[in-house]
Amino acid sequence: MAVVFGFIFGLVAMLGGFVAMDGKLSVLWQPFEFVIIFGIAIGIFVMANPLSMVKATGGAIVDALTGRGPKRANFLEILGTLYALMRDLKSKPRNEVEAHVDAPLDSPVFEKFPLVRNDPQLLQFICDYVRLILIGNARGFEIEALMDQEIATIRKEKMKPANALGDIADALPAIGIVAAVLGIIKAMGAIDQSPEVLGGYIAAALVGTFLGIFASYCLVGPVATKIKTVREKQMQPFIIAKQALLAYINGAMPQIALEHGRKSIAPGARPTIDEVESEALGSGGAAEAA
């Protein structure tokens, strides 16, 4: 909601200042300028991107408006999932652990952590690397390089909607000029009219320039930046899984490996050690392990 509030606050400040300078709001209402600018913007966006990207951008905008990213509860569930799996890797036969990663939706381990279970991409990421650990010949530096490559690929995919909107934001000032030029052409076609009529046509044309710049720097550009911020937060679970599993591969005990994952969380959202012990380790079966 911060995005909506910020936009409304800026819009009210702009229009309020315009009215305070004795400007007339009715002059700014030029519906066909809106049609030209946003029609062209939508057209070139659809032309430049596949349909899947258009749909993904819609979802990314919803994520940005709602601020949908991992919260403390998500981090605790991720840590709990990783601990449960690493504990089983340490203490149970290979075939029992394989059953969890081969059919995670039917696994009692993942059933305890619905936030992880309902995130297909993260679930697949964790299962794939636990499976590599089970193979037994994985070397830490090789797994780390593979993880880094996959995380970079996931990040690139998640950032595509923001980059696509950023391109539209860059184009909007020029699209506004197109609308303004069309308005000037209309004004020149009425050069024999009275100054009042001609002035109205010129004002309408200038609204196109204003609208293109405003939409670029005050609407589409900030939304693209917000998408990048939210999508970067959505990468955090993959970093946690990477750090914890790498520590385990390199010989750390499950509890120590889990701390490697916890330390990769930003301080403002990082659960405390006590929270991890009482919630994540408790859900993962710390008492059973003891």
C-alpha positions as a Markdown table, in Angstrom:
| # | Residue | x | y | z |
|---|---|---|---|---|
| 1 | Met | 0.0 | 0.0 | 0.0 |
| 2 | Ala | 3.0 | 2.3 | 0.4 |
| 3 | Val | 3.2 | 2.6 | -3.4 |
| 4 | Val | -0.4 | 3.7 | -3.7 |
| 5 | Phe | -0.1 | 6.1 | -0.8 |
| 6 | Gly | 3.1 | 7.6 | -2.2 |
| 7 | Phe | 1.5 | 8.1 | -5.7 |
| 8 | Ile | -1.6 | 9.7 | -4.2 |
| 9 | Phe | 0.5 | 12.0 | -2.0 |
| 10 | Gly | 2.6 | 13.1 | -4.9 |
| 11 | Leu | -0.4 | 13.6 | -7.2 |
| 12 | Val | -2.2 | 15.7 | -4.5 |
| 13 | Ala | 0.9 | 17.8 | -4.0 |
| 14 | Met | 1.3 | 18.4 | -7.7 |
| 15 | Leu | -2.3 | 19.3 | -8.4 |
| 16 | Gly | -2.6 | 21.3 | -5.2 |
| 17 | Gly | 0.4 | 23.4 | -6.2 |
| 18 | Phe | -1.0 | 23.9 | -9.6 |
| 19 | Val | -4.3 | 25.1 | -8.2 |
| 20 | Ala | -2.5 | 27.3 | -5.7 |
| 21 | Met | -0.9 | 29.1 | -8.7 |
| 22 | Asp | -4.3 | 29.8 | -10.1 |
| 23 | Gly | -4.2 | 27.0 | -12.5 |
| 24 | Lys | -7.4 | 25.4 | -13.8 |
| 25 | Leu | -7.6 | 21.6 | -13.4 |
| 26 | Ser | -10.0 | 21.4 | -16.3 |
| 27 | Val | -7.1 | 22.4 | -18.6 |
| 28 | Leu | -5.3 | 19.2 | -17.6 |
| 29 | Trp | -8.2 | 16.9 | -18.5 |
| 30 | Gln | -7.4 | 16.0 | -22.1 |
| 31 | Pro | -8.7 | 12.4 | -22.4 |
| 32 | Phe | -7.4 | 11.9 | -26.0 |
| 33 | Glu | -3.9 | 12.8 | -24.8 |
| 34 | Phe | -4.2 | 10.0 | -22.3 |
| 35 | Val | -5.5 | 7.6 | -25.0 |
| 36 | Ile | -2.5 | 8.5 | -27.3 |
| 37 | Ile | 0.2 | 8.2 | -24.7 |
| 38 | Phe | -1.0 | 5.1 | -22.8 |
| 39 | Gly | -2.2 | 3.4 | -25.9 |
| 40 | Ile | 1.2 | 3.7 | -27.6 |
| 41 | Ala | 2.9 | 2.6 | -24.3 |
| 42 | Ile | 0.8 | -0.5 | -24.0 |
| 43 | Gly | 1.1 | -1.2 | -27.7 |
| 44 | Ile | 4.9 | -1.1 | -27.7 |
| 45 | Phe | 5.0 | -3.1 | -24.5 |
| 46 | Val | 3.0 | -5.9 | -26.0 |
| 47 | Met | 5.0 | -5.7 | -29.3 |
| 48 | Ala | 8.3 | -6.0 | -27.5 |
| 49 | Asn | 7.5 | -8.8 | -25.0 |
| 50 | Pro | 6.0 | -12.3 | -25.4 |
| 51 | Leu | 2.5 | -12.9 | -23.9 |
| 52 | Ser | 4.1 | -14.8 | -21.0 |
| 53 | Met | 6.1 | -11.7 | -20.0 |
| 54 | Val | 3.0 | -9.5 | -20.2 |
| 55 | Lys | 1.2 | -11.9 | -17.8 |
| 56 | Ala | 4.3 | -12.0 | -15.5 |
| 57 | Thr | 4.5 | -8.2 | -15.5 |
| 58 | Gly | 0.9 | -8.1 | -14.2 |
| 59 | Gly | 1.8 | -10.4 | -11.4 |
| 60 | Ala | 4.9 | -8.4 | -10.6 |
| 61 | Ile | 2.9 | -5.2 | -10.4 |
| 62 | Val | 0.6 | -6.9 | -7.9 |
| 63 | Asp | 3.6 | -8.1 | -5.9 |
| 64 | Ala | 4.9 | -4.5 | -5.9 |
| 65 | Leu | 1.6 | -3.0 | -4.8 |
| 66 | Thr | 1.1 | -5.5 | -2.0 |
| 67 | Gly | 4.8 | -5.7 | -1.1 |
| 68 | Arg | 4.6 | -9.5 | -1.3 |
| 69 | Gly | 7.9 | -10.9 | -0.1 |
| 70 | Pro | 9.2 | -13.3 | 2.5 |
| 71 | Lys | 8.5 | -12.4 | 6.1 |
| 72 | Arg | 9.9 | -13.7 | 9.4 |
| 73 | Ala | 7.5 | -16.6 | 9.3 |
| 74 | Asn | 8.8 | -17.6 | 5.9 |
| 75 | Phe | 12.4 | -17.5 | 7.1 |
| 76 | Leu | 11.6 | -19.6 | 10.2 |
| 77 | Glu | 9.9 | -22.3 | 8.0 |
| 78 | Ile | 12.9 | -22.3 | 5.6 |
| 79 | Leu | 15.3 | -22.8 | 8.4 |
| 80 | Gly | 13.1 | -25.5 | 9.9 |
| 81 | Thr | 12.9 | -27.3 | 6.6 |
| 82 | Leu | 16.6 | -27.2 | 6.1 |
| 83 | Tyr | 17.3 | -28.4 | 9.6 |
| 84 | Ala | 14.9 | -31.3 | 9.3 |
| 85 | Leu | 16.5 | -32.4 | 6.0 |
| 86 | Met | 20.0 | -32.0 | 7.3 |
| 87 | Arg | 19.2 | -33.9 | 10.5 |
| 88 | Asp | 17.8 | -36.8 | 8.4 |
| 89 | Leu | 20.8 | -36.7 | 6.1 |
| 90 | Lys | 23.0 | -37.1 | 9.2 |
| 91 | Ser | 21.1 | -39.8 | 11.0 |
| 92 | Lys | 18.8 | -41.7 | 8.6 |
| 93 | Pro | 19.4 | -44.2 | 5.7 |
| 94 | Arg | 19.7 | -42.7 | 2.2 |
| 95 | Asn | 16.4 | -44.3 | 0.9 |
| 96 | Glu | 14.4 | -42.6 | 3.7 |
| 97 | Val | 15.8 | -39.1 | 2.8 |
| 98 | Glu | 15.3 | -39.8 | -1.0 |
| 99 | Ala | 11.6 | -40.4 | -0.3 |
| 100 | His | 11.3 | -36.8 | 0.9 |
| 101 | Val | 13.0 | -35.2 | -2.1 |
| 102 | Asp | 11.5 | -37.5 | -4.7 |
| 103 | Ala | 8.0 | -36.8 | -3.7 |
| 104 | Pro | 8.1 | -33.6 | -1.6 |
| 105 | Leu | 4.3 | -33.0 | -1.7 |
| 106 | Asp | 3.8 | -36.3 | 0.0 |
| 107 | Ser | 6.6 | -35.9 | 2.4 |
| 108 | Pro | 5.8 | -35.6 | 6.2 |
| 109 | Val | 8.8 | -33.3 | 6.5 |
| 110 | Phe | 7.5 | -30.7 | 4.0 |
| 111 | Glu | 4.0 | -31.1 | 5.3 |
| 112 | Lys | 5.1 | -29.4 | 8.5 |
| 113 | Phe | 6.3 | -26.4 | 6.5 |
| 114 | Pro | 3.4 | -25.3 | 4.2 |
| 115 | Leu | 5.0 | -22.0 | 3.2 |
| 116 | Val | 7.9 | -23.8 | 1.7 |
| 117 | Arg | 5.8 | -26.7 | 0.4 |
| 118 | Asn | 3.6 | -24.2 | -1.5 |
| 119 | Asp | 6.5 | -22.5 | -3.2 |
| 120 | Pro | 7.3 | -24.8 | -6.2 |
| 121 | Gln | 10.5 | -23.0 | -7.2 |
| 122 | Leu | 12.1 | -23.0 | -3.8 |
| 123 | Leu | 10.9 | -26.5 | -3.1 |
| 124 | Gln | 12.5 | -27.7 | -6.2 |
| 125 | Phe | 15.7 | -25.8 | -5.5 |
| 126 | Ile | 16.1 | -27.4 | -2.0 |
| 127 | Cys | 15.2 | -30.9 | -3.2 |
| 128 | Asp | 17.6 | -30.8 | -6.1 |
| 129 | Tyr | 20.6 | -30.0 | -3.9 |
| 130 | Val | 19.7 | -32.4 | -1.2 |
| 131 | Arg | 19.6 | -35.0 | -3.9 |
| 132 | Leu | 23.1 | -34.1 | -5.0 |
| 133 | Ile | 24.2 | -34.4 | -1.4 |
| 134 | Leu | 22.8 | -37.9 | -1.3 |
| 135 | Ile | 24.8 | -38.9 | -4.4 |
| 136 | Gly | 27.9 | -38.5 | -2.2 |
| 137 | Asn | 30.5 | -37.3 | -4.7 |
| 138 | Ala | 29.6 | -33.6 | -4.5 |
| 139 | Arg | 32.4 | -31.3 | -3.8 |
| 140 | Gly | 31.6 | -28.0 | -2.1 |
| 141 | Phe | 33.1 | -25.6 | -4.6 |
| 142 | Glu | 31.4 | -27.4 | -7.5 |
| 143 | Ile | 28.0 | -27.3 | -5.8 |
| 144 | Glu | 28.5 | -23.6 | -4.8 |
| 145 | Ala | 29.3 | -22.7 | -8.5 |
| 146 | Leu | 26.2 | -24.6 | -9.6 |
| 147 | Met | 24.0 | -22.8 | -7.0 |
| 148 | Asp | 25.4 | -19.4 | -7.9 |
| 149 | Gln | 24.5 | -20.1 | -11.6 |
| 150 | Glu | 21.0 | -21.2 | -10.8 |
| 151 | Ile | 20.4 | -18.3 | -8.4 |
| 152 | Ala | 21.6 | -15.9 | -11.1 |
| 153 | Thr | 19.2 | -17.5 | -13.6 |
| 154 | Ile | 16.3 | -17.2 | -11.2 |
| 155 | Arg | 17.1 | -13.6 | -10.4 |
| 156 | Lys | 17.4 | -12.7 | -14.1 |
| 157 | Glu | 14.0 | -14.3 | -14.7 |
| 158 | Lys | 12.4 | -12.5 | -11.8 |
| 159 | Met | 13.8 | -9.1 | -12.8 |
| 160 | Lys | 12.5 | -9.3 | -16.4 |
| 161 | Pro | 9.2 | -7.5 | -15.6 |
| 162 | Ala | 11.0 | -4.7 | -13.9 |
| 163 | Asn | 13.4 | -4.3 | -16.8 |
| 164 | Ala | 10.5 | -4.4 | -19.3 |
| 165 | Leu | 8.6 | -1.6 | -17.4 |
| 166 | Gly | 11.9 | 0.3 | -17.1 |
| 167 | Asp | 12.1 | 0.4 | -20.9 |
| 168 | Ile | 8.6 | 1.8 | -21.1 |
| 169 | Ala | 9.4 | 4.4 | -18.4 |
| 170 | Asp | 12.4 | 5.5 | -20.5 |
| 171 | Ala | 10.2 | 5.7 | -23.6 |
| 172 | Leu | 7.2 | 7.6 | -22.1 |
| 173 | Pro | 8.8 | 11.2 | -22.3 |
| 174 | Ala | 9.3 | 10.6 | -26.0 |
| 175 | Ile | 5.8 | 9.3 | -26.4 |
| 176 | Gly | 4.6 | 12.4 | -24.6 |
| 177 | Ile | 6.4 | 14.5 | -27.2 |
| 178 | Val | 4.6 | 12.5 | -30.0 |
| 179 | Ala | 1.3 | 13.4 | -28.4 |
| 180 | Ala | 2.4 | 17.0 | -28.1 |
| 181 | Val | 3.4 | 17.2 | -31.7 |
| 182 | Leu | 0.1 | 15.8 | -32.8 |
| 183 | Gly | -1.6 | 18.5 | -30.7 |
| 184 | Ile | 0.6 | 21.2 | -32.3 |
| 185 | Ile | -0.3 | 19.9 | -35.8 |
| 186 | Lys | -4.0 | 20.2 | -34.8 |
| 187 | Ala | -3.3 | 23.8 | -33.5 |
| 188 | Met | -1.5 | 24.8 | -36.7 |
| 189 | Gly | -4.5 | 23.5 | -38.7 |
| 190 | Ala | -6.7 | 26.0 | -36.8 |
| 191 | Ile | -4.3 | 29.0 | -37.1 |
| 192 | Asp | -7.1 | 31.1 | -38.5 |
| 193 | Gln | -9.1 | 30.7 | -35.3 |
| 194 | Ser | -9.3 | 33.2 | -32.4 |
| 195 | Pro | -6.5 | 33.4 | -29.8 |
| 196 | Glu | -8.7 | 31.8 | -27.2 |
| 197 | Val | -9.3 | 28.7 | -29.4 |
| 198 | Leu | -5.7 | 28.5 | -30.5 |
| 199 | Gly | -4.5 | 28.8 | -26.9 |
| 200 | Gly | -6.7 | 25.9 | -25.9 |
| 201 | Tyr | -5.3 | 23.7 | -28.6 |
| 202 | Ile | -1.7 | 24.6 | -27.6 |
| 203 | Ala | -2.4 | 24.0 | -24.0 |
| 204 | Ala | -3.9 | 20.6 | -24.8 |
| 205 | Ala | -0.7 | 19.7 | -26.8 |
| 206 | Leu | 1.5 | 20.7 | -23.9 |
| 207 | Val | -0.5 | 18.4 | -21.6 |
| 208 | Gly | 0.9 | 15.5 | -23.7 |
| 209 | Thr | 4.5 | 16.5 | -22.9 |
| 210 | Phe | 3.6 | 16.9 | -19.2 |
| 211 | Leu | 1.7 | 13.6 | -19.0 |
| 212 | Gly | 4.6 | 11.6 | -20.7 |
| 213 | Ile | 7.1 | 13.0 | -18.2 |
| 214 | Phe | 4.8 | 12.5 | -15.2 |
| 215 | Ala | 3.9 | 8.9 | -16.1 |
| 216 | Ser | 7.6 | 8.1 | -16.7 |
| 217 | Tyr | 9.2 | 9.5 | -13.5 |
| 218 | Cys | 6.2 | 9.5 | -11.1 |
| 219 | Leu | 4.4 | 6.3 | -12.0 |
| 220 | Val | 6.0 | 3.6 | -14.2 |
| 221 | Gly | 9.6 | 4.2 | -13.2 |
| 222 | Pro | 8.9 | 4.0 | -9.4 |
| 223 | Val | 6.7 | 0.9 | -9.9 |
| 224 | Ala | 9.6 | -0.8 | -11.8 |
| 225 | Thr | 12.0 | 0.1 | -9.0 |
| 226 | Lys | 9.6 | -1.3 | -6.4 |
| 227 | Ile | 9.3 | -4.5 | -8.4 |
| 228 | Lys | 13.1 | -4.9 | -8.3 |
| 229 | Thr | 13.1 | -4.3 | -4.6 |
| 230 | Val | 10.4 | -6.9 | -3.9 |
| 231 | Arg | 11.8 | -9.4 | -6.3 |
| 232 | Glu | 15.3 | -9.1 | -4.7 |
| 233 | Lys | 13.6 | -9.9 | -1.3 |
| 234 | Gln | 12.1 | -12.9 | -2.9 |
| 235 | Met | 15.6 | -14.2 | -3.7 |
| 236 | Gln | 16.5 | -14.3 | 0.0 |
| 237 | Pro | 15.1 | -17.9 | 0.6 |
| 238 | Phe | 17.4 | -19.3 | -2.1 |
| 239 | Ile | 20.4 | -17.6 | -0.5 |
| 240 | Ile | 19.5 | -19.1 | 2.9 |
| 241 | Ala | 19.2 | -22.5 | 1.4 |
| 242 | Lys | 22.5 | -22.1 | -0.4 |
| 243 | Gln | 24.5 | -21.0 | 2.6 |
| 244 | Ala | 23.0 | -23.7 | 5.0 |
| 245 | Leu | 23.5 | -26.6 | 2.6 |
| 246 | Leu | 27.0 | -25.5 | 1.6 |
| 247 | Ala | 28.0 | -25.4 | 5.2 |
| 248 | Tyr | 26.6 | -28.9 | 5.7 |
| 249 | Ile | 28.4 | -30.2 | 2.6 |
| 250 | Asn | 31.7 | -28.7 | 4.0 |
| 251 | Gly | 31.3 | -30.7 | 7.3 |
| 252 | Ala | 29.2 | -28.5 | 9.6 |
| 253 | Met | 26.7 | -30.0 | 12.0 |
| 254 | Pro | 23.1 | -29.3 | 11.1 |
| 255 | Gln | 22.7 | -26.7 | 13.9 |
| 256 | Ile | 25.9 | -24.9 | 12.8 |
| 257 | Ala | 24.9 | -25.1 | 9.1 |
| 258 | Leu | 21.6 | -23.6 | 10.0 |
| 259 | Glu | 23.3 | -20.6 | 11.5 |
| 260 | His | 25.1 | -20.0 | 8.2 |
| 261 | Gly | 21.7 | -19.7 | 6.6 |
| 262 | Arg | 20.3 | -17.5 | 9.4 |
| 263 | Lys | 23.2 | -15.0 | 9.1 |
| 264 | Ser | 22.4 | -14.4 | 5.5 |
| 265 | Ile | 19.1 | -12.8 | 6.4 |
| 266 | Ala | 19.0 | -9.0 | 6.5 |
| 267 | Pro | 19.2 | -7.8 | 10.2 |
| 268 | Gly | 15.7 | -6.3 | 10.2 |
| 269 | Ala | 14.0 | -9.5 | 9.3 |
| 270 | Arg | 16.5 | -12.0 | 10.8 |
| 271 | Pro | 15.0 | -14.3 | 13.5 |
| 272 | Thr | 16.9 | -14.6 | 16.7 |
| 273 | Ile | 18.7 | -17.8 | 17.7 |
| 274 | Asp | 16.0 | -18.4 | 20.4 |
| 275 | Glu | 13.3 | -18.0 | 17.8 |
| 276 | Val | 15.0 | -20.5 | 15.5 |
| 277 | Glu | 15.5 | -23.0 | 18.4 |
| 278 | Ser | 11.9 | -22.7 | 19.7 |
| 279 | Glu | 10.1 | -22.6 | 16.3 |
| 280 | Ala | 12.2 | -23.8 | 13.4 |
| 281 | Leu | 14.1 | -26.5 | 15.3 |
| 282 | Gly | 11.1 | -27.4 | 17.3 |
| 283 | Ser | 9.0 | -27.9 | 14.2 |
| 284 | Gly | 11.8 | -29.8 | 12.5 |
| 285 | Gly | 12.0 | -32.3 | 15.4 |
| 286 | Ala | 14.8 | -31.0 | 17.6 |
| 287 | Ala | 13.3 | -32.9 | 20.5 |
| 288 | Glu | 13.2 | -36.1 | 18.5 |
| 289 | Ala | 16.8 | -35.6 | 17.5 |
| 290 | Ala | 17.8 | -35.1 | 21.1 |
